[in-house]
Amino acid sequence: MSRDHVQSAPSGSAEAAYLELLARDASAEAYEQPVLLARAEGRRADRIAALERAKLLALRVRAELEGRRRREAELSALFETAHDLAGLRDLDAVLQAIVQRARSLLGTDVAYLTLNDPARGDTYMRVTEGSVSARFQQLRLGMGEGLGGLVAQTTRPYVTDDYFEDARFQHTLTIDSGVRDEGLVAILGVPLMLGPHVIGVLFAADRRARVFEREQIALLGSFAALAAAAIDSANLLTETRAALAGLERANEIIRDRSAVIERASDVHDRLAELVLRGGGVHDVAAAVSEVLDGTVEFGEADAAPAEALEASRAEGHAVRHGDDWIAAVAAGGELLGALVLRGHPGLDPVDQRTLERAAMVTSLLLLARRSAAEAEQRVRGELLDDLLDARDRDPRLLRERAARLRADLDATQVVLAARLDGPAADADEEAAARRRLWSASSHLAATRHGLAAARDGGAVLLLPLTAGDTATDLARRTARQLGTAVHQSVTVGASAPVTELTTRPETVATAYAEGRRCLEALHLLGRAGDGAAAEDFGFLGLLLAGERDIAGFVDRTIGPVVTYDERRGTELLRTLDAYFACGMSPARTKDALHVHVNTVAQRLERVGRLLGEDWQTPARALEIQLALRLHRLAAPDRR
């Protein structure tokens, strides 16, 4: 919402501004604008307080929406894993997919999974992803050693920001050598649990210092639960195959068990499809109710029997409570709720497992939706940086990314470089001022369907140029708007209008350099707090700019005449040279060129049509003479 729009709204409807901000997914900084405007207008204290409350509530709603959207990037991978598990055929493939997806979604350099080896009494690397060290991939660890030993002993996730400086666990030469060879620094480990027993550890690690957030720890814990479930399912299949080989009654047992397992596989396929179509946790409960032929309900943690819920969370299994079954919906150490199967005391073990896995799917759904908004927010700030660095050259992808931000890269745009004026009292104040400038620039870009990024101690904006507007008008208006928003003088330099940004993304970087040169020229001329474009400076831009754009100056000044001569073989440039050399006298010019005076007059008339009627004014004449001199110097063979 623009500042003028907020000022014109009745005071009683100012809170509606926050609904508009929520509706168009504005940046968090934009939520300060209605309060700032109310204060600037001198509203009553109770009115401002009401706006503050509305702002806080809106930010809470926004955070919740972002939390849900952030998980959308994870949802597909999580349920693909659940689908793999439901139709388990190859344990190695499922575990490899789990580790790959965990590494991708947490954005780490390496992910790996270790399993206990009861026969040898140690732990070994089962799956690695992103590892480059053969020594690391072949590590075997004694029980209780390293960060994995601490995770296994406590059955809780552990994270270290700096592995070699962490004294909470037992360091050994073998483990430290492998970790050092891999170059790992920050490591997160979560246990793989089968009931109360730890069977291994799932790790995510970076080769730099990093703080893992609670949601990331919970997400890796969910992957660990999937891995444990995959191993458990594989063990069940192994047991079944062994029974086939050793027992006379195996065929009958397998038929019965296969029917139940197929039903479990069917429910997981249905759950995955349901959630990917946008279903909610209550839809999951309804689908499981149909499969188990009972009533399954999802409820908050405080609504379920506390003792049974805690037992289910601790054991990782559904537990019986009277005639009901309780399955904890948990992610890592966080308890999110419970699935309750009512009035069904006799439950087949595989159906019990189906209920448990439905609880796991429900936890993944809740976590995925919580993170969806955060994922989208991270994507929104990257497009302009990619254009400035010319990293993304696929026009289709550029258009799609811009469309999601409601920006049109096929329209005529102007690149503006903005910088705060005036010295800051200290580093903290300067940093705060830059944050205000970035916030104001982001808000302005959002309201104008443009883009903004922080760069070089200031801000850079890419704004569309509307009909009847000029780059100069846009620069001056932007300087005023940003200065008003940050309560400090802001200087803005603008490039010439640019087009075809999707097919020539490097144009943005070139235009940004031009805008910065205008910015420097404004400061050198003492015009801080103003806005201007490259076209405003003429040849003075060559003298004031840090980089001399000689070719651009010549083209802007006499380019039409040069092009006319090249296409038609005329001598307009030579006539201009002689005209100025002869003191702008047509009579002396015709003698210098050895042509009739009417020929000189006709040529000068053509020059006027190409350069404009004011080409002989003192200022224009000076620029034209300088451009002619530079053109001769650039191509001396043309003299």
Secondary structure, DSSP 8 states (H G I E B T S, - for coil): --HHHHHHS-GGGTTHHHHHHHHTT--GGGGGHHHHHHHHTT--HHHHHHHHHHHHHHHHHHHHHHHHHHTHHHHHHHHHHHHHHHT---HHHHHHHHHHHHHHHHT-SEEEEEEEETTTTEEEEEEEES---HHHHT-EEETT-HHHHHHHHHTS-EEESSGGG--SS---HHHHHHHHHHT--EEEEEEEEETTEEEEEEEEEESS-----HHHHHHHHHHHHHHHHHHHHHHHHHHHHHHHHH-TTHHHHHHHHHHHHHHHHHHHHHHHHHHHTT--HHHHHHHHHHHHTSEEEEE-GGGS-HHHHHHHHHHTS-EEETTEEEEEEEETTEEEEEEEEES-----HHHHHHHHHHHHHHHHHHHHHHSHHHHHHHHHTSHHHHHHHT----HHHHHHHHHHTT--TTS-EEEEEEEE-S--SSHHHHHHHHHHHHHHHHHHHHHTT-EEEEETTEEEEEEE--TT--HHHHHHHHHHHHHHHHTS-EEEEE---B--TTT-THHHHHHHHHHHHHHHHHHHTT-TT-EEEGGGTTTHHHHHSSS--HHHHHHHHHHHHHHHHHHH---HHHHHHHHHHTTT-HHHHHHHHTS-HHHHHHHHHHHHHHH-GGGGSHHHHHHHHHHHHHHHHH-GGG-
